[in-house]
Amino acid sequence: MLSLLAKKLVRVQLFVAALAIVFSGLAVPAHAQSAAIKQAIAEASASDEDIAAYYRQADFDPIWIGRGKNARRLQALFEALEDSGNHGLPTSAYDPVGLRSVISSAKTAREVGYAEVKVSETFLRYAQDLQTGVLVPRRVDSLIVREIPYRNRLSYLTAVAKSSPRGFFRALAPQTQEYNRLFGVKADLERQVGLGDWGQKVPGALKPGASGNSVAILRNRLQAMGYMERSASATYDAKMQQAVQIFQRDHGLTVDGVAGPATVDEVNKSAAQRLASVIVAMERERWLNKERGARHVLVNLTDFTAKIIDNDKVTFETRSVVGAKSLDRRTPEFSDVMEHMVINPTWNVPRSITVKEYLPMLQKNPNAVGHLNLIDNRGRVVPRSAVNFAQYSGKTFPFRLKEPPSQGNALGLVKFMFPNPYNIYLHDTPAKSLFGREVRAYSHGCVRLHKPFDFAYALLAKQEADPQGYFQSVLSTGRETTVPLKEHVPVHIIYRTAFTSAKGHVQYRRDVYGRDAAIWQALQQRGVVLRGIQG
């Protein structure tokens, strides 16, 4: 029996073949037919500047409706629209059934011209959705400030008219290994949803040595997810403990082999929930569909890590602390370019922290936060005794606060700068204990690094014969020193609750800021659906 997709493709082929017959049978002479269709295309495209510009340069010749190349191009488009759900796109938004009806019912030159332009409109919507995303990120969350690499709409029409149709459509989706793996994971999860999830949910926390029905449920669920081989045992033995540890590692949990509340909560996430995370990750991958740099820094906020990537391989990784969950402290998502590092940095306290946190402390006790210098608008240090803090509000406070370089400086001993409007950077910190926590969302927005010196050595290795020796020699001066990076390094701050690796299971993380839940809701509103594939 033919698969559902194969049946759809056969239907597309029959439709396009029939359309060519209808088109060739318009009841007017060929030259008059061509002129009338061109006029109709000109009129129908006038309201869309990009589409009109394309057809003007193409002398208003159709590229979809007709025989030969046009028929093959139209067939490739309908095949792509039928397949759009496999990419987590809203097939209903492209309305292939309605579009097919518009085309097949076109009997006059004017109707053919209208149908031609309607196909181009649908094509452009689909092509942009697949290449750079369905949503506008900032409209979903104001802190997703990523610049989307949108392509010129006119270029899509020019390219599809000149290209091999199927080759063109295959090349639209992101060509990254991550996107390709997510595409496969999505299909696997849809099959699992079709089978009815991974079985019963584990009723509560369990420890090694336990036995009984709850352990059997945990075992069955781990087996269904690919973490254990088939077994009838109902004892939480060494094999189960090892499987739980691997599961914990893959889900950003403390790796202790104990199925505590946090672990059970993740084990009990349904295949449908994981599928939604993967679809969101595919959308996010489309937002970043551009050259990322042979060497780049990747900070995944949900994973609490910062990595250096060289030619698609992780060459350095360290734990990170990111912005706290409160709305005014969350770390934004964006890309920029790291230009330099500052060794022995001064901390210029942000205005928001100065007036919200420190001014109330100074009003109660002028000698509070004594490690910070009070600076006037001329850059001079002002004695605390010369200021009546009580007379100022957050709006009128005229001073800045600075912390000189030191071991206890809030920025630690080094910061890594990629100048941006959000005043976000990577830096050291004296608060080392936070790196031992499972969820590390505590900063004011910047990203703190667990191993900042090693991070610096890895960056400097491209330009210094002895990167460690050079760094330590600058550090030992105690003076604030800017060290330029001879080769600037792109930095991508991302947020992925589902991501893959070349080997092993899919990695899942908790939605610490609730951003992916908002994206999934927005995708659903646009027409994206969860599918369960039977068999």
C-alpha positions as CSV (number, residue, x, y, z in Angstrom):
1,M,0.0,0.0,0.0
2,L,1.1,3.5,-0.7
3,S,2.1,5.7,2.2
4,L,0.0,8.8,3.0
5,L,2.7,11.1,1.6
6,A,3.1,9.0,-1.6
7,K,-0.7,9.2,-2.1
8,K,-0.5,13.0,-1.8
9,L,2.4,13.2,-4.3
10,V,0.4,11.1,-6.8
11,R,-2.5,13.4,-6.3
12,V,-0.3,16.4,-6.9
13,Q,1.1,14.9,-10.1
14,L,-2.4,14.2,-11.5
15,F,-3.5,17.7,-10.6
16,V,-0.6,19.4,-12.4
17,A,-1.1,17.2,-15.5
18,A,-4.8,18.1,-15.6
19,L,-4.0,21.7,-15.1
20,A,-1.6,21.8,-18.1
21,I,-4.5,20.5,-20.2
22,V,-6.9,23.2,-18.9
23,F,-4.3,25.9,-19.5
24,S,-3.7,24.9,-23.1
25,G,-7.4,24.8,-23.8
26,L,-8.3,28.4,-23.0
27,A,-10.7,29.5,-25.7
28,V,-8.6,32.3,-27.2
29,P,-5.7,32.3,-29.8
30,A,-2.3,31.7,-28.3
31,H,-0.9,35.2,-28.9
32,A,-4.0,36.9,-27.5
33,Q,-4.0,34.4,-24.6
34,S,-0.4,35.3,-23.7
35,A,-1.0,39.0,-23.8
36,A,-4.2,38.8,-21.7
37,I,-2.5,36.6,-19.1
38,K,0.4,39.0,-18.9
39,Q,-2.0,41.9,-18.4
40,A,-3.8,39.9,-15.7
41,I,-0.6,39.1,-13.9
42,A,0.4,42.8,-14.0
43,E,-2.9,43.8,-12.4
44,A,-3.0,41.0,-9.8
45,S,0.6,41.6,-8.6
46,A,0.3,45.4,-8.3
47,S,-0.5,45.3,-4.6
48,D,2.7,43.4,-3.7
49,E,5.8,45.5,-4.5
50,D,8.2,42.5,-4.6
51,I,6.0,40.2,-6.6
52,A,5.3,43.1,-9.0
53,A,9.0,43.8,-9.4
54,Y,9.7,40.2,-10.3
55,Y,7.1,40.0,-12.9
56,R,8.1,43.3,-14.4
57,Q,11.6,42.1,-14.9
58,A,10.3,38.8,-16.3
59,D,8.0,40.6,-18.8
60,F,5.0,39.2,-16.8
61,D,5.6,35.7,-18.0
62,P,4.0,33.1,-15.7
63,I,6.4,30.7,-13.8
64,W,3.9,28.4,-12.3
65,I,0.9,28.0,-14.6
66,G,1.5,26.2,-17.9
67,R,3.3,23.3,-19.4
68,G,6.9,22.1,-19.2
69,K,9.1,23.8,-16.7
70,N,6.2,25.7,-15.2
71,A,4.3,22.4,-14.6
72,R,7.3,20.8,-13.0
73,R,7.9,23.9,-10.8
74,L,4.3,23.9,-9.7
75,Q,4.4,20.2,-8.9
76,A,7.6,20.7,-6.8
77,L,5.9,23.5,-4.9
78,F,2.8,21.4,-4.1
79,E,5.0,18.5,-3.0
80,A,6.8,20.9,-0.7
81,L,3.5,22.3,0.7
82,E,2.3,18.7,1.4
83,D,5.6,18.1,3.2
84,S,5.6,21.3,5.2
85,G,4.2,19.7,8.3
86,N,7.3,17.5,8.6
87,H,9.2,20.8,9.2
88,G,6.9,21.9,11.9
89,L,5.3,24.5,9.6
90,P,1.6,25.5,9.5
91,T,0.4,23.6,6.4
92,S,-3.1,25.1,6.9
93,A,-1.6,28.6,6.4
94,Y,-0.6,27.7,2.9
95,D,-4.0,26.2,2.2
96,P,-2.8,23.8,-0.6
97,V,-6.4,22.5,-1.1
98,G,-7.8,26.0,-1.6
99,L,-4.8,27.0,-3.8
100,R,-5.4,23.9,-5.9
101,S,-9.1,24.9,-6.3
102,V,-8.1,28.5,-7.4
103,I,-5.8,27.1,-10.1
104,S,-8.1,24.3,-11.4
105,S,-11.1,26.7,-11.6
106,A,-9.2,29.2,-13.7
107,K,-11.0,29.3,-17.1
108,T,-10.2,32.8,-18.4
109,A,-6.9,34.6,-18.9
110,R,-7.8,37.0,-16.0
111,E,-8.4,34.0,-13.7
112,V,-5.2,32.4,-14.8
113,G,-3.3,35.6,-14.1
114,Y,-4.9,35.8,-10.7
115,A,-4.0,32.1,-9.9
116,E,-0.4,32.7,-11.0
117,V,0.1,35.5,-8.6
118,K,-1.8,33.6,-5.8
119,V,0.7,30.8,-6.2
120,S,3.6,33.2,-5.9
121,E,2.2,34.7,-2.8
122,T,1.8,31.3,-1.2
123,F,5.3,30.3,-2.4
124,L,6.9,33.4,-0.7
125,R,5.1,32.8,2.6
126,Y,6.2,29.1,2.6
127,A,9.8,29.9,1.5
128,Q,10.3,32.5,4.2
129,D,8.7,30.4,6.9
130,L,11.0,27.4,6.1
131,Q,14.2,29.4,5.7
132,T,14.0,32.0,8.5
133,G,11.0,31.1,10.6
134,V,7.2,31.4,11.0
135,L,7.3,33.9,13.9
136,V,8.8,37.3,14.5
137,P,10.7,36.5,17.8
138,R,10.4,39.9,19.5
139,R,6.6,39.8,19.1
140,V,6.7,36.6,21.2
141,D,9.2,37.8,23.9
142,S,10.7,41.2,23.9
143,L,14.1,39.8,25.1
144,I,14.5,37.6,22.0
145,V,16.3,40.4,20.3
146,R,17.9,38.2,17.6
147,E,18.3,39.8,14.2
148,I,16.7,37.4,11.8
149,P,18.6,36.9,8.5
150,Y,15.7,37.5,6.2
151,R,16.2,37.1,2.5
152,N,15.0,39.5,-0.1
153,R,11.6,38.3,-1.3
154,L,12.3,39.2,-4.9
155,S,15.4,36.9,-4.8
156,Y,13.2,33.9,-3.9
157,L,11.2,34.3,-7.1
158,T,14.3,35.0,-9.2
159,A,16.0,31.9,-7.8
160,V,13.1,29.5,-8.2
161,A,12.6,30.6,-11.8
162,K,16.2,29.8,-12.6
163,S,16.8,26.7,-10.5
164,S,16.0,23.0,-10.6
165,P,12.7,23.1,-8.7
166,R,13.2,20.1,-6.4
167,G,16.8,21.1,-5.7
168,F,15.6,24.7,-4.8
169,F,13.0,23.5,-2.4
170,R,15.4,21.0,-0.7
171,A,17.9,23.8,-0.1
172,L,15.4,26.1,1.6
173,A,15.5,24.6,5.1
174,P,18.6,25.3,7.3
175,Q,21.4,23.0,6.1
176,T,22.9,22.6,9.6
177,Q,23.5,19.2,11.2
178,E,21.4,20.3,14.2
179,Y,18.4,21.0,12.0
180,N,18.7,17.7,10.1
181,R,18.9,15.8,13.4
182,L,16.0,17.6,14.9
183,F,14.0,16.8,11.7
184,G,14.6,13.1,12.3
185,V,13.9,13.3,16.0
186,K,10.6,15.0,15.2
187,A,9.5,12.1,13.0
188,D,10.5,9.6,15.7
189,L,8.5,11.4,18.4
190,E,5.5,11.6,16.1
191,R,5.6,7.8,15.8
192,Q,5.8,7.6,19.6
193,V,2.9,9.9,20.0
194,G,1.0,7.7,17.6
195,L,1.8,4.7,19.8
196,G,0.3,6.4,22.8
197,D,3.3,7.9,24.6
198,W,5.9,6.0,26.6
199,G,3.5,4.2,28.9
200,Q,2.2,4.9,32.4
201,K,3.7,7.7,34.4
202,V,5.8,7.0,37.4
203,P,3.7,7.7,40.5
204,G,6.5,9.1,42.8
205,A,10.1,9.3,43.7
206,L,12.2,6.1,43.9
207,K,15.6,5.1,45.2
208,P,18.0,2.3,44.3
209,G,17.1,-0.9,46.1
210,A,13.4,-0.2,45.8
211,S,11.0,-2.8,44.2
212,G,7.4,-3.2,43.2
213,N,5.0,-1.8,40.6
214,S,6.3,1.8,40.6
215,V,9.8,0.5,39.8
216,A,8.4,-1.6,37.0
217,I,6.6,1.5,35.6
218,L,9.9,3.5,35.7
219,R,11.7,0.6,34.0
220,N,9.1,0.4,31.2
221,R,9.3,4.1,30.6
222,L,13.1,4.1,30.5
223,Q,12.9,1.2,28.1
224,A,10.5,2.9,25.8
225,M,12.7,6.0,25.7
226,G,15.8,3.9,24.8
227,Y,17.6,4.1,28.1
228,M,17.3,0.4,29.1
229,E,17.1,-3.0,27.4
230,R,14.0,-5.1,27.8
231,S,13.7,-6.8,31.2
232,A,10.9,-8.1,33.5
233,S,12.7,-7.1,36.7
234,A,10.8,-4.9,39.2
235,T,13.9,-4.0,41.3
236,Y,15.8,-0.7,41.2
237,D,19.1,-2.5,40.5
238,A,22.5,-1.3,39.3
239,K,21.4,-1.4,35.7
240,M,18.4,0.9,36.4
241,Q,20.6,3.2,38.5
242,Q,23.0,3.5,35.5
243,A,20.1,4.2,33.1
244,V,18.8,6.9,35.4
245,Q,22.2,8.5,35.6
246,I,22.4,8.6,31.8
247,F,18.9,10.1,31.7
248,Q,19.8,12.7,34.2
249,R,22.9,13.7,32.2
250,D,20.8,14.1,29.1
251,H,18.3,16.3,30.9
252,G,20.6,18.6,32.8
253,L,19.9,17.0,36.2
254,T,22.2,16.2,39.1
255,V,23.7,12.8,38.1
256,D,23.2,10.7,41.3
257,G,21.2,7.8,40.0
258,V,18.3,8.5,42.3
259,A,14.8,9.0,40.8
260,G,14.0,12.0,42.9
261,P,11.1,14.4,42.3
262,A,13.0,16.5,39.7
263,T,14.1,13.3,37.8
264,V,10.6,11.7,37.9
265,D,9.1,15.0,36.7
266,E,11.3,14.8,33.6
267,V,10.8,11.1,33.1
268,N,7.0,11.7,33.1
269,K,7.2,14.4,30.4
270,S,5.1,13.0,27.5
271,A,6.2,12.4,24.0
272,A,3.9,15.2,22.9
273,Q,5.6,17.6,25.2
274,R,9.0,16.6,23.9
275,L,7.7,16.9,20.3
276,A,6.6,20.5,21.0
277,S,10.1,21.3,22.3
278,V,11.7,19.9,19.2
279,I,9.3,21.8,16.9
280,V,10.2,25.0,18.8
281,A,13.9,24.2,18.5
282,M,13.5,23.8,14.7
283,E,11.8,27.2,14.6
284,R,14.7,28.7,16.6
285,E,17.2,27.0,14.3
286,R,15.5,28.9,11.4
287,W,16.0,32.2,13.2
288,L,19.7,31.5,13.3
289,N,20.0,30.3,9.7
290,K,23.2,32.1,8.8
291,E,27.0,31.6,8.8
292,R,27.9,31.4,12.5
293,G,31.7,31.6,12.2
294,A,34.3,28.8,11.9
295,R,35.1,29.7,15.5
296,H,32.3,31.0,17.6
297,V,31.1,31.1,21.2
298,L,27.8,29.4,21.9
299,V,25.9,30.2,25.2
300,N,22.8,28.1,25.8
301,L,20.9,29.8,28.5
302,T,18.8,26.7,29.4
303,D,21.9,24.4,29.6
304,F,23.8,26.9,31.7
305,T,27.0,26.4,29.6
306,A,29.3,28.4,27.4
307,K,31.2,26.6,24.6
308,I,33.8,27.5,22.1
309,I,33.0,25.9,18.7
310,D,35.8,25.3,16.1
311,N,34.6,24.0,12.8
312,D,31.5,22.5,14.3
313,K,33.4,20.8,17.2
314,V,33.2,21.8,20.8
315,T,36.8,22.6,21.8
316,F,36.1,24.2,25.2
317,E,33.1,24.1,27.6
318,T,32.4,25.6,30.9
319,R,29.4,26.0,33.2
320,S,27.7,29.3,33.4
321,V,25.3,31.3,35.5
322,V,22.7,33.3,33.6
323,G,20.2,36.0,34.4
324,A,17.7,35.3,37.2
325,K,14.1,34.5,36.4
326,S,12.6,37.9,37.3
327,L,11.6,39.9,34.2
328,D,14.2,42.6,34.8
329,R,17.1,40.2,35.1
330,R,16.6,37.7,32.3
331,T,19.4,37.3,29.8
332,P,18.4,38.4,26.3
333,E,19.0,36.2,23.2
334,F,21.1,37.7,20.4
335,S,24.3,37.4,18.4
336,D,27.2,39.8,18.4
337,V,31.0,39.7,18.0
338,M,33.6,39.5,20.8
339,E,36.3,42.1,20.2
340,H,38.4,42.1,23.4
341,M,38.8,41.0,26.9
342,V,39.5,43.2,30.0
343,I,41.8,41.8,32.6
344,N,41.5,43.2,36.1
345,P,38.2,45.0,35.2
346,T,36.5,47.8,36.9
347,W,32.9,47.2,37.5
348,N,30.8,50.2,36.4
349,V,27.6,49.5,38.3
350,P,24.6,49.7,35.9
351,R,22.3,52.6,36.6
352,S,19.4,50.2,37.3
353,I,21.3,48.3,40.0
354,T,22.6,51.6,41.5
355,V,19.2,53.1,42.1
356,K,17.2,50.0,42.8
357,E,19.5,48.1,45.0
358,Y,22.3,50.3,46.3
359,L,20.7,53.8,46.8
360,P,18.2,52.4,49.4
361,M,21.1,50.9,51.3
362,L,23.1,54.1,51.2
363,Q,20.1,56.1,52.4
364,K,19.9,53.8,55.5
365,N,23.7,53.7,56.0
366,P,26.0,56.1,54.0
367,N,28.9,53.7,54.7
368,A,27.2,50.7,53.1
369,V,28.8,48.9,50.2
370,G,32.1,50.4,51.1
371,H,33.9,48.5,48.3
372,L,32.2,50.8,45.8
373,N,33.4,54.3,44.9
374,L,31.0,57.2,44.5
375,I,31.8,59.0,41.2
376,D,30.5,62.5,40.2
377,N,29.8,63.6,36.6
378,R,33.4,64.8,36.3
379,G,34.7,61.4,37.1
380,R,36.0,62.3,40.6
381,V,35.6,60.1,43.6
382,V,33.3,61.8,46.1
383,P,33.5,61.1,49.9
384,R,30.4,59.5,51.4
385,S,30.4,62.2,54.2
386,A,29.9,64.9,51.6
387,V,26.6,63.5,50.3
388,N,23.1,63.5,51.8
389,F,21.7,60.4,50.2
390,A,18.2,60.9,51.7
391,Q,17.6,63.9,49.4
392,Y,17.8,61.8,46.2
393,S,15.4,59.6,44.4
394,G,16.2,57.0,41.8
395,K,15.5,59.6,39.1
396,T,17.6,62.5,40.7
397,F,20.6,60.5,42.1
398,P,23.5,62.3,40.3
399,F,26.3,59.8,41.1
400,R,27.7,56.6,39.5
401,L,29.1,53.7,41.4
402,K,32.3,51.9,40.5
403,E,34.2,49.0,41.9
404,P,38.0,49.0,41.4
405,P,39.8,45.9,40.2
406,S,40.2,43.3,42.9
407,Q,39.8,39.6,43.7
408,G,36.4,40.4,45.2
409,N,35.2,42.5,42.2
410,A,31.7,41.5,41.0
411,L,33.2,40.9,37.6
412,G,36.0,38.8,39.0
413,L,39.4,39.2,37.3
414,V,38.4,39.1,33.6
415,K,35.5,40.0,31.4
416,F,34.9,39.2,27.7
417,M,33.4,42.0,25.6
418,F,31.1,41.9,22.6
419,P,29.7,45.5,22.6
420,N,25.9,45.5,22.4
421,P,23.0,47.7,23.3
422,Y,21.9,45.3,26.1
423,N,25.2,45.7,28.1
424,I,25.6,41.9,28.3
425,Y,29.0,40.3,28.4
426,L,30.7,37.2,29.8
427,H,32.8,37.5,33.0
428,D,34.4,35.9,36.0
429,T,32.8,36.0,39.4
430,P,33.9,35.6,43.0
431,A,30.6,33.8,43.7
432,K,31.9,30.3,42.8
433,S,29.4,28.3,44.9
434,L,26.5,28.9,42.4
435,F,28.2,26.8,39.7
436,G,27.5,23.7,41.8
437,R,23.7,24.2,41.5
438,E,21.5,22.4,39.0
439,V,19.6,25.5,37.9
440,R,22.0,28.5,37.6
441,A,19.8,31.5,37.0
442,Y,21.0,34.1,39.5
443,S,22.8,37.0,37.7
444,H,21.5,40.5,36.7
445,G,21.6,39.4,33.1
446,C,25.3,38.9,32.2
447,V,26.8,35.5,31.9
448,R,29.2,34.3,34.6
449,L,31.8,31.7,33.7
450,H,33.0,28.9,36.0
451,K,36.4,28.6,34.3
452,P,37.0,32.1,32.9
453,F,40.8,31.8,32.9
454,D,40.7,28.6,30.8
455,F,38.2,30.3,28.5
456,A,40.7,33.2,28.1
457,Y,43.6,30.8,27.4
458,A,41.5,29.1,24.7
459,L,40.7,32.5,23.0
460,L,44.3,33.7,23.3
461,A,45.8,30.5,21.9
462,K,45.0,31.9,18.4
463,Q,47.4,34.8,18.9
464,E,49.8,34.0,21.8
465,A,52.5,31.3,21.8
466,D,52.1,31.0,25.6
467,P,48.5,32.1,26.2
468,Q,48.5,31.2,29.9
469,G,51.8,32.9,30.6
470,Y,50.7,36.0,28.8
471,F,47.4,36.2,30.6
472,Q,49.0,35.7,34.0
473,S,51.6,38.3,33.4
474,V,48.9,40.9,32.6
475,L,46.8,39.7,35.6
476,S,49.8,40.1,38.0
477,T,50.0,43.8,37.3
478,G,46.7,44.4,39.0
479,R,45.9,47.1,36.5
480,E,42.9,47.2,34.3
481,T,44.1,46.1,30.8
482,T,42.2,45.7,27.6
483,V,43.5,42.9,25.4
484,P,42.2,43.0,21.8
485,L,41.4,39.7,20.0
486,K,43.2,39.8,16.7
487,E,40.5,37.6,15.2
488,H,37.1,38.7,16.5
489,V,34.8,35.8,17.6
490,P,31.1,35.7,17.0
491,V,29.0,35.1,20.1
492,H,25.6,33.5,19.9
493,I,23.4,33.5,23.0
494,I,20.7,31.0,22.4
495,Y,17.9,29.3,24.3
496,R,17.2,25.6,23.5
497,T,15.2,23.3,25.6
498,A,15.8,20.5,23.0
499,F,19.1,20.0,21.2
500,T,21.0,17.1,19.7
501,S,24.5,15.7,19.4
502,A,26.1,13.5,16.8
503,K,25.8,10.5,19.1
504,G,23.5,9.6,22.0
505,H,20.1,10.7,23.0
506,V,18.4,14.0,22.4
507,Q,19.2,16.5,25.2
508,Y,16.3,18.3,26.9
509,R,16.4,21.2,29.4
510,R,13.8,23.0,31.5
511,D,12.1,26.1,30.1
512,V,13.7,28.4,32.8
513,Y,12.2,31.6,31.5
514,G,9.0,30.1,29.9
515,R,10.0,31.4,26.5
516,D,9.6,28.1,24.7
517,A,6.1,27.7,26.0
518,A,5.2,31.1,24.6
519,I,6.8,30.3,21.3
520,W,4.9,27.0,21.1
521,Q,1.6,28.8,21.9
522,A,2.3,31.3,19.1
523,L,3.1,28.6,16.6
524,Q,-0.1,26.8,17.4
525,Q,-2.0,30.1,16.9
526,R,-0.4,30.2,13.4
527,G,-1.6,26.7,12.6
528,V,1.3,24.4,13.7
529,V,-0.1,21.1,15.0
530,L,1.2,18.1,16.9
531,R,0.9,14.9,14.9
532,G,0.9,11.3,15.9
533,I,1.9,9.0,13.1
534,Q,0.5,5.5,13.3
535,G,2.7,2.5,12.3
